[in-house]
Amino acid sequence: MRYAPITERLQGLGGAKWEVHAMAKAMMQTGQEVIPLTIGEPDVPPPEELFDKANAAMRAGRYGYSNGRGEPGLLAALAARYTKRTGRTIGPNQIMCFPGTQTSLYAVLTGLVGPGDEVLVGDPMYATYEAVIRAPGASVVPVPLRPENGFRMAAEDVAARITPASRVLFLNTPHNPTGAVLTREDLMALGRLAREHNLWILSDEVYEELIFGGEFLSPLDIPDFAERTIVVSSISKSHAAPGFRSGWAVGPGEFMARLLPVAETMLFGNQPFIADMTALAVSRPSPVAPGMVERFSRRARLLKEALHGVNAVHVHEPQAGMFSVVDIRATGLSGEDFARKLLLEERVAVMPGESFGPSLNGWLRISLTRSDAEITEACRRIAAFIARRMEA
């Protein structure tokens, strides 16, 4: 039988990257005690007011068909949010709603690139980025995010990889997996480069409200780059609501008009009751984000205090988000081998760095979304595992 080329382009780019996570879930389902530090599942439920809003909306009959762009109330709430943030008028015509950031990325890239085009993206990168770039036929051009630069993208590294086929500069700030946050100076340099080479800027900002210190800045906030910038985000992290699958894209009105048929082809509208809930969520600061920021930053420090310098292990302390990355190359193991052996021997599940790109070969990504006690115990087990390896 014959299959579409997209099935070849995406071969091995789906669940295969989450093999250790799947192994841990299977062990837990058989009753084995495992400390799961793999995925970024928030450690609190969504705010109670969001449940109340969704329930009230359903009971009021808000469960029918929607439209391809988004419910008017949510579009208005997002327009007000981004108008306030940027200091410029952002209209509903510049916004499109999707079920989560992942779908937003898929749709936006489908509207920006095709076969023969290139997308410049930081390496390491979130595990699904390669797939959403390859899906419409474009090529991934990895840009190294260097540990010595705090894993922040440097304009000179981008410039060295620009070709006539370059179409999109794909940013992620705050960054998953490293927790890096781009500065104004970073964004100005990257934006000037994008303008010089007529590149779109696509910015995934789902961790915007989980910065440990300082203020967040988006390329959309900089007027000189706004006409070429598209931002995607959701309430999955900020409001601890990943299962509701509610996200959006913000960008130039002309692009959104061109993207509308793509959205209408993918799915004809989101659930109105979830849109009403999301409109409430984005109209005010998240009541659960400050607590997550305090806990995740504290656990990042716990992790560093427990493991940094143990048998030459290096712990990178994040500036935002839900994860820390750990350099375990001194053990002689790849991240994949380390993660599998750690799970089987110590019942601690972490993500191998290779799931996020070749530059994290020999690194781990560790979730900060479990309790302090679990993080402390996991660190004890990881240290014991490393000690055995170094003594062998």
C-alpha positions in Angstrom: 0.0 0.0 0.0 1.1 3.6 -0.6 1.1 6.3 2.1 1.3 10.1 2.1 4.8 11.6 2.3 3.9 13.2 5.7 3.9 9.8 7.3 7.5 9.4 6.2 8.5 12.9 7.3 7.2 12.3 10.8 8.5 8.8 11.2 10.0 8.5 14.7 9.0 12.0 15.7 6.0 11.1 17.8 5.7 8.9 20.9 9.2 7.4 20.4 10.7 10.4 22.2 8.6 9.7 25.3 9.7 6.0 25.6 11.1 6.4 29.2 7.9 8.2 30.2 5.8 5.4 28.8 8.0 2.8 30.5 7.5 4.6 33.9 3.7 4.8 33.4 3.6 1.1 32.6 5.6 0.2 35.8 3.3 2.4 37.9 0.2 0.7 36.5 1.6 -2.6 37.8 1.9 -1.2 41.3 5.6 -0.3 41.2 6.7 2.8 43.1 8.2 5.3 40.7 9.1 9.0 41.1 7.9 10.4 37.8 9.9 13.5 36.8 9.3 13.4 33.0 6.4 15.6 31.8 5.4 19.1 32.7 2.1 18.4 34.4 1.2 21.3 36.7 1.2 20.3 40.4 -2.1 22.0 41.2 -5.6 21.9 39.7 -7.0 24.7 37.6 -8.5 27.7 39.5 -12.0 26.8 40.9 -13.5 29.8 39.1 -12.6 28.2 35.7 -14.6 25.1 36.6 -17.5 27.2 37.7 -17.4 29.2 34.5 -17.2 26.2 32.2 -20.1 24.4 34.1 -22.3 27.6 34.0 -21.6 28.0 30.3 -22.5 24.3 29.5 -25.7 24.7 31.5 -26.5 27.8 29.6 -26.3 25.9 26.3 -22.8 26.9 25.3 -22.0 23.4 23.8 -23.0 23.9 20.1 -20.9 24.6 17.0 -18.5 27.5 17.0 -16.6 29.0 14.1 -13.1 28.7 12.6 -11.6 31.8 14.2 -12.9 31.6 17.8 -15.7 32.7 20.0 -16.3 36.5 20.1 -15.9 36.8 23.8 -12.6 35.0 23.9 -11.3 36.9 20.9 -12.2 40.2 22.7 -10.6 39.1 25.9 -7.3 38.1 24.1 -7.4 41.3 22.1 -7.6 43.3 25.4 -4.8 41.3 27.0 -2.4 41.8 24.1 -3.3 45.4 23.6 -2.5 46.1 27.2 0.7 44.1 27.0 2.1 45.6 23.8 0.7 49.1 24.2 -0.7 48.9 20.7 -4.2 48.1 19.5 -4.5 44.4 18.8 -7.8 43.5 17.2 -9.8 40.3 17.2 -8.9 40.0 13.5 -5.3 39.4 14.6 -6.2 36.4 16.7 -7.2 32.8 16.1 -8.1 30.2 18.7 -7.0 26.6 18.7 -7.2 23.6 21.1 -3.8 24.2 22.7 -0.4 25.5 21.7 0.5 22.3 19.8 -2.4 22.7 17.4 -1.6 26.4 17.1 2.0 25.6 16.1 0.9 23.0 13.5 -1.6 25.4 11.9 0.7 28.4 11.9 3.6 26.6 10.4 1.3 25.0 7.8 0.4 28.6 6.9 4.0 29.8 6.7 6.2 27.1 5.1 6.2 24.3 2.6 8.5 21.9 0.8 11.9 23.4 0.2 11.6 26.1 3.0 13.8 26.1 6.1 12.9 26.9 9.7 15.7 28.1 12.1 15.0 26.7 15.6 17.0 26.5 18.8 18.7 23.2 19.6 17.8 21.9 22.2 14.1 22.3 21.4 10.8 21.0 22.7 10.2 17.4 21.6 7.4 18.1 19.1 9.0 21.1 17.2 10.8 19.0 14.7 7.6 17.3 13.7 5.5 20.5 13.4 8.2 21.9 11.1 8.5 18.8 9.0 4.8 18.2 8.7 4.2 20.8 6.0 7.4 19.7 4.2 9.9 22.3 5.6 13.4 21.5 6.8 14.7 21.9 10.4 17.8 24.1 10.7 19.1 23.7 14.3 20.7 26.7 15.9 22.9 25.7 18.9 21.8 27.1 22.2 25.0 27.2 24.1 25.2 26.4 27.9 27.9 29.1 28.3 25.3 31.6 27.0 22.6 30.4 29.4 21.0 28.5 26.5 19.8 31.8 25.0 19.7 32.0 21.2 22.5 34.2 19.9 22.0 36.2 16.7 25.5 35.3 15.4 24.6 31.6 15.5 21.4 32.3 13.6 23.2 34.4 11.0 25.7 31.7 10.3 22.8 29.3 9.3 20.6 31.6 7.2 20.3 30.6 3.5 18.0 31.7 0.6 15.6 29.0 1.7 15.2 30.4 5.3 11.6 31.5 6.0 11.0 31.4 9.8 12.9 32.1 13.0 11.3 29.9 15.6 11.7 31.2 19.2 10.7 29.7 22.5 10.8 32.0 25.4 10.7 31.0 28.2 12.4 27.9 26.8 11.6 24.3 27.3 13.6 22.3 28.3 16.2 24.7 29.7 14.2 27.5 31.3 16.1 30.2 29.4 14.5 33.6 28.9 15.5 35.9 26.0 16.5 39.4 27.0 15.6 42.6 25.2 19.1 42.7 23.8 18.7 39.2 22.5 15.3 40.0 20.9 16.5 43.2 19.3 19.5 41.4 17.7 17.3 38.5 16.5 14.6 40.8 15.3 17.0 43.0 13.3 18.3 39.8 11.7 14.8 38.6 10.8 14.0 42.0 9.3 17.2 42.0 7.3 16.5 38.6 5.8 12.7 38.9 5.6 12.0 36.1 8.0 8.9 35.5 10.0 9.3 35.2 13.8 7.3 32.5 15.5 7.4 32.7 19.2 6.1 30.0 21.6 5.3 31.8 24.9 3.4 29.2 26.9 5.6 29.7 30.0 5.2 33.5 30.0 3.6 33.6 33.5 6.2 31.2 35.0 9.2 33.4 35.1 11.2 33.2 38.4 12.4 36.8 38.4 12.3 39.9 36.1 9.8 40.7 33.4 8.8 38.9 30.3 9.3 40.4 26.8 8.0 39.1 23.5 9.1 40.1 20.0 5.4 41.0 19.5 6.0 43.7 22.2 8.6 45.4 20.0 6.9 47.6 17.4 9.6 47.3 14.8 9.1 43.5 14.6 5.4 43.2 15.2 4.4 43.0 11.5 6.5 39.8 11.1 5.8 38.2 14.5 3.3 35.4 15.4 2.9 34.4 19.0 1.3 31.2 20.2 0.3 30.4 23.8 -2.4 28.7 25.9 -3.7 28.3 29.5 -2.1 24.8 29.8 0.8 26.0 32.0 -0.3 29.4 33.4 -3.6 28.1 34.7 -2.6 24.5 35.3 -5.2 23.4 32.6 -3.5 21.3 30.0 -6.4 18.9 29.6 -8.8 21.7 28.5 -6.7 22.2 25.3 -7.3 25.9 24.9 -4.7 28.0 23.0 -4.4 30.7 20.5 -2.2 32.5 17.9 -1.7 36.3 17.6 -0.2 38.0 14.6 -0.8 40.2 11.6 -4.4 40.4 10.4 -3.5 39.5 6.8 -1.8 36.3 7.9 -4.8 35.4 10.2 -7.2 35.9 7.3 -5.0 33.6 5.1 -4.8 31.0 7.9 -8.6 30.9 8.5 -9.3 28.3 5.8 -6.6 26.1 7.3 -8.2 26.3 10.8 -11.6 25.7 9.3 -10.2 22.6 7.6 -8.5 21.2 10.7 -11.5 21.7 13.0 -14.5 24.0 12.8 -14.2 25.8 16.0 -13.4 25.1 19.7 -15.9 24.3 22.4 -17.8 27.5 23.4 -17.9 26.6 27.1 -14.1 26.2 27.1 -13.8 29.5 25.2 -15.9 31.2 27.9 -13.7 29.7 30.6 -10.5 30.8 28.8 -11.9 34.3 28.3 -12.2 34.6 32.1 -8.7 33.1 32.5 -6.9 35.6 30.2 -8.8 38.6 31.5 -6.8 38.7 34.8 -3.6 37.4 36.3 -3.5 33.7 37.0 -4.3 32.9 40.6 -2.2 29.7 40.5 0.9 30.9 38.6 2.6 32.7 41.5 2.5 29.6 43.6 3.9 27.5 40.8 6.7 30.0 40.3 7.6 29.9 44.0 7.6 26.1 44.2 9.3 25.4 40.9 12.1 27.9 41.6 12.6 26.5 45.0 12.8 22.9 43.7 15.3 24.0 41.0 17.5 25.2 43.8 17.0 22.0 45.8 18.0 20.0 42.7 21.1 22.1 42.2 22.2 21.9 45.8 21.8 18.2 45.8 23.4 17.2 42.5 25.6 20.1 41.2 29.3 19.0 41.5 28.5 15.4 42.4 31.0 13.4 40.4 31.4 16.2 37.9 27.6 16.5 37.3 26.5 20.0 36.2 23.0 21.3 37.0 21.8 24.2 35.0 19.5 26.4 37.0 16.5 27.6 35.0 15.1 31.2 34.9 11.5 30.0 34.3 9.2 27.1 33.6 8.9 23.6 35.0 12.2 21.9 34.3 15.9 21.8 35.0 18.5 20.2 32.7 21.4 18.2 34.1 24.7 17.5 32.4 25.7 13.8 33.2 28.3 13.3 30.4 30.9 12.7 33.1 29.2 9.3 33.7 30.1 8.1 30.2 26.4 7.3 29.5 24.1 8.9 27.0 21.0 10.6 28.3 18.9 7.7 26.9 21.0 5.0 28.6 21.2 6.9 31.8 17.4 7.5 31.9 16.5 3.9 31.2 19.0 2.4 33.7 18.0 5.0 36.4 14.3 4.0 35.9 15.0 0.3 36.2 17.6 0.5 39.1 16.3 3.4 41.1 12.7 3.8 40.0 13.2 7.5 39.1 11.8 8.6 35.7 13.5 11.5 33.9 13.6 12.6 30.2 16.8 11.9 28.2 18.2 15.0 26.8 18.3 13.5 23.3 14.5 13.8 23.2 15.1 17.5 22.8 17.8 17.5 20.1 21.3 16.2 19.6 22.9 19.1 21.5 21.6 17.6 24.8 23.2 14.2 24.2 24.4 13.3 27.7 22.0 15.5 29.5 18.7 14.9 31.3 15.5 17.0 31.7 14.0 16.8 35.2 10.5 18.0 35.9 10.0 20.2 39.0 6.3 19.5 39.3 6.6 16.8 42.1 6.7 17.6 45.8 9.8 18.8 47.6 10.1 15.5 49.3 9.9 13.6 46.1 12.5 15.8 44.4 14.8 15.4 47.4 14.4 11.6 47.4 14.9 11.5 43.6 18.1 13.4 44.0 19.3 10.9 46.6 18.6 8.0 44.2 20.2 9.8 41.3 23.4 10.5 43.3 23.6 6.9 44.4 23.1 5.7 40.8 25.9 8.1 39.6 28.2 7.0 42.4 27.9 3.3 41.4 28.6 4.2 37.8 31.7 6.2 38.6 33.1 3.5 40.9 32.6 0.7 38.3 
